[in-house]
Amino acid sequence: MGPQERAILIIASRVLSYPDADLFEAKEDINACMSEEISSVTARNRLQVAIKPLFAFKPEELQQLYVSIFDLKAKFGLYLSAHELGDSPKRGAALIKLQKLINVAGYDRTDNELADYIPMLLEFLAVAPETENSARLVKRLSVALQRIKDNLPENNSYYGIFSVLMDFVFPQPTREDIKKLEFEREEADLEELPYPIMYK
């Protein structure tokens, strides 16, 4: 993975994190990073077009949009193991393995997010050495990111950033990869209970 791909990962990590005031303050730094690190004119233009709609919002408006997309709809969620395993109890073990991978690479987390938070994993890949484990993580993320992209409407303000990630950083997942993801994911059991439970 070259400097251009790593720069795209850093920028994507920032704009896919919760849009606090720091995001808007970092706009000039993001633009500078694009100009200095992204050598492909096509990639740079696509990324500029992708993030421009986000900065057109007022901070509180973008926060409301972010929550309505990523926090309230499972198919757009930003947690890797949720895409892979859904509501399965296996998620706990998957989180532990991811945390171990991050620790072994010497990466220190500074937030309170779970180890499978996709924006954090994008930043991790941008700075982590290329190993067999990171290559597997790239493949896993490619499937989850493609799933989000496929479910987002093209006119969604966040669609462009997923499109850039899939076109310039991540490999296109195979049909087998996508089928495997669908097969292993467990949906939450939302069926009605066979009898009423009364609370006193």
N, C-alpha and C positions, 0 to 999 in steps of 0.2 A: 504494500500500500504506500503510495507516494505522498508528497507534501500536499498536493491538490486534494486528494481524497481525505486526508486527515483534516484539512481545513474545512471541507464540507461537513465532516462529522462534527467538528467543534461548533460550527455555526448552527447546524441542525439540532445539536444537543441544547444549545441556548434557546432557540426559538420554540422548541418542543417542550421545554420546561415551563412550569407555571409562570405566566407573564406578569411578574412583579415590576416595580418601578425600575429595577436595575436593567431590565431588558431594554427599555426605552432610552435609558442613559447610555447603553452600550451600542446604540445604533451606529455611531461613527466608527467605533472599534470594529464592528462587524463589517462595515463597508471597507475599512482599511485592510482587514484580513482578506476579503475577497479580492481586492486590487493587488495585494502583494503575494498571495499564496496560490490563487487559482489561475493557472496559466492558460487554460482553455477558454477562449472567448465565448464559445457556446455554453460551457458550464457556468461561467461567471454570469452571463446574461440570463440564463435559466434561473439561477439562484437569486439574482436581483429581482426578477419577475415574481419568483415564489414568495419572497419575504415582504415585498412591497405592500401587499394588502394588509398584512398584520400591523404594520406601523401606521396604517390609515385609521385604525381604531383609536379611541381614547383608552387609556389603561383599564379602566373599570369595564368598558364594553368588551375589550379583548378577554378579560378575565371571565366574564359571563359566558362568552362564546366558548372559551377553552373548557370550562366546567361542563357546559351543555354537550360538548362533543366527547371529550376524553374521560370524564368522570361518570357520565350517566349512561353510556352505551358500551357494552362489553366488547363488541366487534371493533371498536376504535380504541380500546383501553391501551395504556402505555406500559403494561407489565408483561414481559416476555412469557413467563410461565403460565399466565392466565390464557394466553393465546394457545400455548402448547398443551396445557392440561385442564383448562377450564376450572371447574369446581372440585377437581380431584384432590384427595388428601396427599397425593404425591407431590403437590406443590411445595410443601415444607422441605422435603428432601432436595428438590430442585433448587430452592433458594439457598440452602446450605452449600450445595456444590458450586453455585455461582459465586457466593461469598468467598469460598475457599480459592476459587480461580482468581478472583480480584486480589485477595490477600497475598497469594503466592507471587503475583506479578508486582507486588510492592505498591499497589495503588491504595491510597487512603481516601475513604469516603468522608465527605464533610457535611452531608445532609442526613435527614431522618428517613429517606425513602428506602424501600425494600431493595434488595440486591438485584432484582430483575427489572428495575425501572429503566425503560428503554432510553430516555435521554442521557441517563448516567452511563449506560452501557455504550452509547455512541461516543461519549467523551472518553471512556475507558479505552475503546478501540483506537481512538485517535492518538493516544499516548503509549499504549501498551506495545511491547515487542511482539513481532509476528512469530507465533508458536503454533503448534498443532491445536492447542486449546483455543487460542484466539481465532484460528481458521474455522473451527467448529462453531464458535460463537457467531462468526460472520454468517455462516450458512443458516444457523437458527434464526438470526435476526432478519435475514433476507426473506424468510418465509412469513414471519410475523408482519414485517413492514409491507410486504406485498399484499397480505390479507387486509391490512388497514387501508392501503391505497385502493384496493379493489372495491371496498365497501364505502369509501368516501365519495360523495358526488364531486364531479370535476369542478363545480363552481364553489366548492367549500374553500374557505380562505386558507386552510392548512393543506389542501391537496397538493399544491405545488412542491412543498418541501419533501413529501414522500416520493413524488415523481422524480425529483432530482436525486434523492438517495438511491432509488432503484435504477436510474439511468446512468449514474456516474460513479457509484461506490459499490453497491452490492450486486452480486450475481443474480440473474433471474432464476428463481427456484423452479425445479422441475415439477411436472404433474405429480410424480411420486412423492416428492417432498410435501406438496400441498395436501395430497390425499392422506399421508401419514399424520399430518397435523390435525386434520379433521377427524381421523379415526381415533386418535389418542385423547382428544379433548373431551372432558366430561362436562355436561351441562348441569347447572344447578337444578335440584329437584324442587320444583315449584308446584307440584301436584297438591290438591287439597287433601288434608288428613281425612281418614275414613270415619272419624268421629270428632265431635266438637270438644275442645278443651276449655273448661270454665275456670276462670281465675276469681279468687275471692279477695 
